[in-house]
Amino acid sequence: AYANGSDDEQAYIQNLAIFLTQFFKHHITLLETTGEFRAQLLIGLEYLLNISYTDEPEVFKVCLDYWHVLVCDLYQSDG
């Protein structure tokens, strides 16, 4: 979808990826506190996961950076 989108649509997807990753980095602890927040968090992560499938390197790097942060956080909290 990203490759076939207009410039505005591509910019929107890139900005959404940046927003979601920054929002999750700073508010993940709050989002994990209640069931309602967790449900919204999962929806947001699913959006980010779908954005991650893009062939656009810059958008992919934004997503990859967040996945790295998330996995490191999960690894450290488990140990």
HUFENFEN-V916734 format. One record per helix or strand. SS is the DSSP state (~ for helix, > for strand). FROM is the first residue (numbers start at 1). TO is the last residue. Records with the same first field share a line. If there is no record, write none. Layout:
BEGIN
SS = FROM-TO ; FROM-TO
END
This chain:
BEGIN
~ = 7-31 ; 35-52 ; 57-78
END
